[in-house]
Amino acid sequence: MTSQAPPFYFPAPRTQKFCSQCGTEITQRIPPDDNRTRDVCDHCGAIHYQNPRNVVGVLPVLEERILLCRRAIEPRYGKWTLPAGFMELGETTAQGAMRETQEEAGAQIELGPLYTVIDVPHAEQVHFFYLAKVLSEELYPGPESLEATFFHLDDIPWAELAFRTVVTTLEHYITDLKTGVFPVHHYDIPVPFPKH
């Protein structure tokens, strides 16, 4: 199934120029009793901490097929990915993973256990993927997906996958299928994905 791409997508910037508390221009320096450079307001004293962003998603399986979505937004427009996105305030990682699956694929799932936890320091992110059982072949992809499709393991478009976290999660799944044991895999990806 397919959907129309949004006309424009602009992620929120990580840096800021003015204090969100008082509006004064901020400076970058190491605050007392800290060990790294922060955005600091010298007028009101607010310290604007930047913390890693959580990406939450699922590895959705229907019988022996994997559900992938083709991205309708940057980065990696047109590439395939597992349903995933940024966790929202006020939700758990599991709730976020289910929400993202509904938003990106329109898939009905039964959420399984946490499967991969991947630190991506260069992108300032941590990715969490859950195993999930897809309950129906009916898919209704949202505006962030060009299409959503089921792939047999032999047909996964490896060269067209969007992110290394997706690649490595799928690699772990294929390896674990041989034993039928699916432990939590926790690892890091310290360098950027190669550009094509």
N, C-alpha and C positions, 0 to 999 in steps of 0.2 A: 504494500500500500504506500502511497506517496502523499505528500502535502507540499504547500507552497512555502518557500523560504521567506523569512522576514526581510524587509528591504535594507536594514542596517542594524548592526550590533556593536555596542561600545561598552567594554568592561569598565568597571569603576577603577579609577587610578589608585595606586598604592601610596603615592606621595601626596602631601598636602602642603600648601604654602601658608595657610592661616589657621590659627587656633580655633577649634570648633566650640570652645567655651567662651572666649571673649573677642575673637575676630582679629587679634593682633598677629602680625607676621611671626612665624616660628623660626627657630634656629635649630641646627643639628649640632649636638654636643653630647658628651658622656655625662649624665647626671651624677651627683654625689651618690656613693654606695652602689653604683651600677658598673657594668663592665663592657658596655657597647654604646655606640652612637644612637641617640634617639631624637625624635622631633620634640622640641621643648619650647614652651611659651615662657619667655623671660618676663612677661607682664603679669600673668596670673599664676604661673608655676605649673600648669598642666603638662604632663608628659603623655605624648600620644604614642602608645605602644603599637607596634605592628606584629601580628602573630600569624603563624601558618594558617592557611585556609584548608578546610576539610572538603575533599571530593568524595561523594558517596554514590555507590551504584551496585548493580547486580550482574552476575553471570547467569542469564536466564536460559534454562534448558527445557525443551519440549521433546520428549522421547530421546532421540540421539542427535538432536539438532540444537544449535546455538542461535539465539536471537541477537542480531546486530543492527545498529542504526547507522545510516549514512548522514553525516553532519551537514546541516544547512547553515551553520555559522562558523566564523573563524574562532579560534585557530583551527587549521586543518579542514577547511571546508571541503566537502565531497568525500572525505575519508570515512572509513567504517570504525565504529566504536561500540563498546558495551554501553547500555543505558546508564548514564552517570552525570553528576553535576555537583555544583557547590551546595553544601549543607546550609540550610536556613536557620536563623535564630529560632529557638523555641522548639526544635525537633531533635529527636535522637538520630543516630546514624542510620538505624533501621528504617525509621519513618522517612528520612530523606531519600534513602535508596528506593523505597517503594514509590514515593512521590515522583522521583526522577524517571522511573520506569514508566509510570503512567503518563507523564508529560512528554517523554521522548518517543515512546513506542505505542502508547495506548494499550499496553498488554496487561492482562489479568494474571497475577502471580501469587504463588504461595512462597513466602520468604523462608529461606533456609538459614544455615549457620553462617557466621562471618568466615570468610575464606582467605582474602589477602588484605594485609595492611602494609602499605608501601610508602616509605618516606621519600619525598622528592624535594630535597633541600634547595636545589637550584631554581625551582619554580615556587618555593615557599609554600608547599602543599603536602598534605598527607592524604593518600587515597585508601578508601575502605570499600572492598567488594564483598557482597554476600552471594552465596549460592541461592538460586531461586528456581522453582518449578513453574513453568508456564502452564496455565490452566486451559487455554483456548488458542486456536490458531488465528483468531480475529485480532487484528492490530489496527490501531488508529493513531499513527504518528502525529505529533504536534509540530508547531512551527520551527522548532530547532532541528528537525530531522527531515531530510529529503525523502527518505523511505525507511522502512523497517522490514527485515527479511530474516527467515530462518536459514541457516547454513549447516549442512552435514559437515562433520569434522574434516573430511578430505577436501571440502570446498571453501574453507575459510580463506578469505582474500588477504593472506599474510602481508603482501607487499603494499596493500591499501589500508592497513590499520592505522588509526590516528595517533595512538600514544603507546609508549613502551610499557606503561602500567597495564594496558589492555593486552598487549602481546604477552607479557610475562604471566599475567593471570590466566590467559588461555593455555599457555605452555604448561603451567602447573596443573591445570585441570586435565589436560590430555595425559600427562604423566600419571596423575592420581587415578584416572579411570582404570589403569592397568591393575591396580591393587584394590580398587573400590574403597579406599580410605582417603578422606579429604580433610587433612589437618589444616589449621590456620598457618598461613605462610606470612612471615613478617620479614621484610628486607628493604633495602634502599636502592634508589636509582640516582647515583651521584652526578651524572653528566647528562647534558641535553640530548634529545632525540636527534639523530643525524638529519640534516636537511637534504631534500632531493631536488 
